[in-house]
Amino acid sequence: MKKAELNHKFTPIDLLFKYSKVYHLEIRGRGMITEVPKKVREWDDALGLNIFPKMIRS
């Protein structure tokens, strides 16, 4: 969080709370991620975690 300069604005608890709004669902053997809020995507990019796929497959 220090490298992304987010530590002055948010605590690790805030980060975990926002990330908890994203769910991974398993439907008929296929995994899906629910919609990722814009703020969470921005934090993911800033932190360099790359947790969420950028590509949508159908």
C-alpha positions in Angstrom: 0.0 0.0 0.0 2.9 2.3 0.6 4.3 2.0 -2.9 0.8 2.7 -4.4 0.5 5.7 -2.0 -2.8 4.4 -0.7 -1.7 4.1 3.0 -2.6 7.7 3.8 -6.1 7.4 2.4 -7.1 3.9 3.4 -6.4 1.3 6.0 -5.9 -2.4 5.2 -9.3 -3.0 6.8 -10.9 -0.6 4.2 -9.2 -2.4 1.4 -10.4 -5.8 2.6 -13.9 -4.5 3.0 -14.1 -3.2 -0.5 -12.5 -6.4 -1.9 -15.1 -8.5 -0.1 -17.8 -7.1 -2.4 -16.5 -9.2 -5.2 -17.6 -12.8 -5.3 -16.5 -15.9 -7.2 -19.5 -18.1 -8.3 -19.4 -21.7 -9.5 -22.4 -22.4 -11.8 -22.6 -25.7 -13.7 -18.9 -26.2 -13.3 -17.9 -22.8 -14.7 -16.4 -20.2 -12.4 -17.5 -16.6 -12.7 -16.5 -13.4 -10.9 -19.3 -10.9 -10.1 -19.0 -7.4 -11.3 -15.9 -5.7 -9.9 -16.5 -2.1 -8.7 -14.5 0.6 -10.4 -12.7 1.6 -7.2 -11.6 -2.0 -6.6 -10.3 -2.3 -10.1 -8.4 1.0 -9.7 -6.9 -0.3 -6.4 -6.0 -3.6 -8.0 -4.1 -1.8 -10.7 -2.4 0.6 -8.3 -1.3 -2.3 -6.0 -0.2 -4.4 -9.0 -2.1 -7.5 -7.6 -3.8 -8.4 -10.9 -6.4 -10.5 -9.1 -9.2 -9.9 -11.6 -9.1 -10.9 -15.2 -9.3 -8.1 -17.8 -10.8 -10.4 -20.4 -14.4 -11.5 -20.5 -14.9 -15.0 -21.9 -18.3 -16.4 -23.0 
